[in-house]
Amino acid sequence: MFKHTHPYQPFIPKGTKKLIVGTLPPPRFTTGKFKPGDVNFCYGSRDGQLWTILDRIFNLNLKFEITEEAILQRKEFLQHQKIGICDMVAYAMREKIDASDLGMKEVKLRNIIKIIQEHSFVDTLLFTGGNSKNGPEYFFRKHLRNYPKIQLKKVSDEVPRIHEFNLEGRIIKTVSLTAPSGAANRAVGSMSYYKYLKQKNPEMNTLDFRVLQYEPYFKA
């Protein structure tokens, strides 16, 4: 069994209002065996699309390479926008060394409720995936079982699904974005809204769709 440990501590700048919440980066980020185009930072996999999406939304001109400059670009952006990153999973065991969410076993979750309590400006959790098994919303719901007084209240059941909960008088919103991974492209392709947009503009692709979906929640 491979112990897939999260290689990065939560990155939560002072005054953070929004937290990006995922699960784990690919195992090569734990072992340090990077690929060309990776960035040694949260969501740095060349196969992921989060930084590509944010690059387009905010016109960041990011570098996608194993350099300190690429890391610094991302940290400065997050600090300026008051956005943090705190994935749900501290570590998980794997029989097969891959990035599959379903392949995670014996999962150890981070105490994200405690983390939110320690950062009083946080008001939004941006899940990079939904409530399918071992997705970030799924793990968050599992984590909430340790806090029976906290109840998720549905705000919108349309993708991206929105909920909210009361934490000691603070209303925290959760937004379950379509995962920024190639594995989710099939799900995007089956969405009626994507099909509608594609019909209006045949040049539309799944990355364009995510940019449209993510922008109002990252810029709000």
N, C-alpha and C positions, 0 to 999 in steps of 0.2 A: 504493500500500500504506500502511496506517495502522499506525504503531508503537504498540502497546498496551502502555504501560509501567505497571507496578504503582505506584500513587501513594503507597503507604504502606510505610515500613520495617517490618521485623518488630517486633512489640510483645511484649517478653519481660521481664516484671517480675522483680525479684530473687527467687530461690527457686522460679521456675516449675517445676512438675512435669509439666504437660500442655501440649502444643502443638496448637492447632487448625491444620490444614493444608489449604488449598484451592488454587485456581489463580490467578485474577485477578478483581477486581471488574469490573462492566460498564464499557465504554469511557467513559461519561459521567463516571466518577470520575477518569479520566485527564485529560479535557478540562475538568472543573469545571462541566459543565452539568447540575446536579442537578435532580431532580424533587421536588415537595412530598412530604414523608414520608421522604426520604432522610436519612441521617446521614453526615457527612463523616469516616468512620472505617471500619476494616475491617468487612466484611460489612454495610455500612450501606445497601445497596440496599433500597428499599421493596418490591421484588419478591422479595427473599430472606426466609427465615424463621428464620435462625439466632437472631437476637436476640429474635424473638417466642417461639421455643421456650425460650430461656434465661430470658426474662422470666416465662414460666409456671412453669418448674421451680423458680426461685429467688424468685419473687414480688418482682421488682425494681421494678415500676412505672416502667419506662423511658419516656423521651420519644422520639418518632420524628419528628425535625425537624432542620433545619440550625441548630443552636445549639451553643455551647461546652458548655452544661450537658448536652446529650445525649451528647457525646463523653466528658465527665468521668465521667458515670454508668457508662459502659462500661469506662473505664480503671480506675476504682475497684473495680468488680466483679472484673475480671480480676486486679488486684493482690491483692485480698482472698482470692480462690479459688486463687491461684497457677497461673493459666492464662495462657498466652501465645498469640500468633497469628503464624504464620510460613508464608505461602503459598509454594508450590513455584516459581511463575513470576516471574522478574524482568521479562521483557517478551516479547512475541510480535508477529509481523506478521499483519495481517489484510487480506484483499481486501475483505471486507464488514465494515462497522463494526457489529458486534453482539456479544452476550455468549456466543455458541456456543463450547463447548469444541472442537468439531471444526474450527471455523474458524481456530484458532490454527496458525500456521506459523512456521518458523525460531525455535522457542521457546528462550529462554535461561533455564535453571533456576538457582535459588538453591542454594548448597551447604549443604543442610540437615544433612548429616552433620557438617560442620565447625561449624555452629551448635549442634548438640546437644553436640559435644565442648566447646564454650565455655560451656555451661550445664549444670553437672554434676548438677543435681537433676532434669532432665527424664527421665521414665521412660515416658511415653505420648505417642503421636502420634494425634490424632483427625482422620482424613481426612474431609472433608466431601464424600464421594463415593468411588466404588470404582475398579475396575481397567478400566473401559471406556476407550476411546481418549481420551487427553488429560484424563483424570480425575486427581485428586491421587495415588491409589495407583499409577496407571499411570506418572505422572511420577516418583514415588519409586522405583519399580522400575527405571526407566530410569536414574535418578541412581545407583542402587547398582551399575550396571555399571562405574562408576569405582572401586568398592571391591570387587574380586572376593573378598576374604576375608570379606565380610559376606554372610550368607545369611539370607533370610527363612524362618522356620519356621512352618508352619501350626499354629495352635492350634484354631481353629474355622472351618468353612467355611459356617456358617449366617450369614445376614444379621443383624447386622453382622459381616462377616468379621474374624477376629482373627489376627494373626501376631505374631511376636517375633523379635528379632535380638540378637546379642551385639556390643556396641561397647566394646572395651577392658575387658571384664569387667563391663560394665553391661548388664543385660537391658532392652531397650526394647520395649514393646508397641505394636502398631499396631492401630487399630480403624477399619474402613471403614464409616462411617455412611451411611445413605441421604441423598443430597444434600438440603440444605434449600432446594430451589428448586421452583417450580411445574412446571418441565420434568420433574421426577422423580415427579410425582403419578401418572402412568400406571403407572410401575413399582411404586409403592406399592400401587396398586389391584389389581395382578395377584398380589401376594404372598399365599400361602396363609394366613399368620398374620393378615394384615390382614383377609382375607375371614372368617376364623374370628371375630376380634374384632368385626367389623362385624355378623356374624350374631347374636352375643350382645347387641350393643348397636348398633342401627341409627343412633344419633346419632353414632357414631364417625366421624371424618373423617381425612384424611391428615395434618393437623397434629397431631391427638390422637395418632396413631400414632407420629409422630416424637418427640413429647414422651416417650412411654413408652419408645421406643428409646434416646433420648439420655440420659435421666435417670441411669441407673446408671453411665454412663461419665463424666459430668460431676460427679456427686456423690461417687463412690467416693474 
